[in-house]
């Protein structure tokens, strides 16, 4: 990913990871392929934001509504999260990126909770960008009134779909210091 200077950048970007299943369906692929691609794009986004000097990246990755999906899809997403955390622990050590997870972890498998805790502990001293992933709330069976599901994301966060907004950002048709909701 090429780093392009466009002037003043926001300090904090928020992303709602949504539409992976639709992306896969539009291409005639299984939903799982969309989740795998979304995870790959997430890795690129984290590294790109760090290179661009973004201080905080918050990603809303798994909402309470996601627990209503078929169990096989939930299991596949949890396997993807588990694999991502295992693979990334070494990367977390090399990068100057602090990793945090917010939300109720209780519905997640104990080994995933442990991997999350290890990732946070191993990056707690990092001074570069902070990447925060927001997962589920409460018991994983209903949307919390405190979080409001997707609507609970801060309206101040810049919610950026990947390609079209990134292209607009690079060409200057979207000012990077503005708050953008698309």
N, C-alpha and C positions, 0 to 999 in steps of 0.2 A: 504494500500500500504506500503510495507516494505521499510525502508530507508536503502540504502546500500552505504557505503563510497567507492568511487573509486578514490580518489585523488582529484586533482585540477578540479574544475567545471567551466563552462563558467559563466560569469556575466550576460549575456543576451541571452535568447533563443527566437527565433521567430517561430511561428507555423502558417501555412496556414491551416485553417479548410476547408478541401475539401474532397469530397468522401462520405459524409454521405448518400446521395441518392443511390449511387452505392452499398454501404455496405448493405443498406436495400434491394435493388433489388436482390442482390446475395443471400439473405436469404429468398426471397419470401415475403418480408414485404413492406408495403407502405413507400414511401419516408419520410413521417413525422416521422416514427419510427426511421429512421436514424438520423434525426435532434434531436429528443429527446435523443437518445443514445449519439450523439455527444455533446450535452449540459451537460449530466451527466459526460462524460469523461473529458470535459473541467473543471468542478468543481474539479475533482480529480487531474487533472494536476496542477491547481493553488495551491492547498493545498500541493501537493507533491513537487513542485518547491520551495515553501516557506520553507518547512521542510528541503530541501536539501541546502538551503542557496543561491538559485538563486536570484540575485538582481532585475532583470528585465525580465518580460515575455511579449512579444508582440504577439498578436493573430490577424491575418487578418481574420475577421469573416464573413463579408457580403460585397461583391464587387458590383461594378456597373453592372457586368454581371448578378448578382442574380436578379436584377429588371426585367429581361427578362423572368423569370420563370412564370408559370401559377399563376394568382392572388391568387388562393386558397392556393398554396404552400407558396407564399410570406406572406399571412395573417397568415398561421400556424407558420411560422418562427417568425413573429413579435409578435404573441401571446406567443410563447416560450420565446422570449427575454423579453417581458413584465413580464411574470411570474417569470423568472429567477431573474430579477431586484427586484421585490417585495419580493421574498423569501430571496434574498441575502442581502438586506439592513440590516437586523439584524445580519447576519454573518459578514458583513463588519465591523460592530461596534466591534465585538468580536476579529476578527483577526487583526494582525499587517500588513495588506496588503493595500497599497494605490491603489485605482482604478482610472483609467483614460480612457477616450474615445477620439479617434481622428478620424478625417474625418468629412465630411459634414453631420450634423444631420437634415438639413432641410427636406429631404424626409421622415423622420420618424414621426410618430404620435406625437402630442404635449405631450401626457401623457408619452410616452417613453422618449422623450427628458427631461422631468421633472425628471423622475426616474434616468436617467443617471446623471443629474446635482446633484441630492440628493446624489447619490452614491459617486460622486467625492467630494462633499463638506464634507460628513461625514467621508471620509478617507484622506482628504488633509493633516492632521497632522501625519499620520502614518509613521513610520520610517523603516518598514520592506521592503519586496519585493514590487515592483511596477508592477501591472498588467495593461497593456494597450491593449484595444481592438480597432482595426481599422475597421471602417465600410465603408460606401459608400463615394463617392466623387461627387462633383458638384450636378447635379439635379437628379441623380439616373437613368438617361436614357441612358447614354453612358459612356464609359471608358474615363477617363481624361488622357491627354497626360502627365500630371504631375505625376499621380500615375501609369499609364500603366497597370491598372488592377492587376492581380496576379503578372505580371512581374515587378511591381513597388516595390515589397518587396525587402528590402536590401539583397544583395547577401552575406553580412557578417553575417546575422542572421542564426542560425542553424535551419533549417526547418526539424522537426522531426515527422515522422509518429509514431503513438503510440506504438503498441506492439513490432514489430520487432526491431525498433531502441532502444527502452527502454531495451529490452533483450540484445542487443549488447552492450549497455552502461553499464549495470550491469555486464556482463561477461568480459568487458574490451576489446572487439574486436573493439570498437570505442572509441577513446580517448575523454573524455569529454571536454578537453581544445581545441579540434580542431573545425574548422568550417565544418559542414557536410551538404551536400545537397544530398538528396536521391530522 
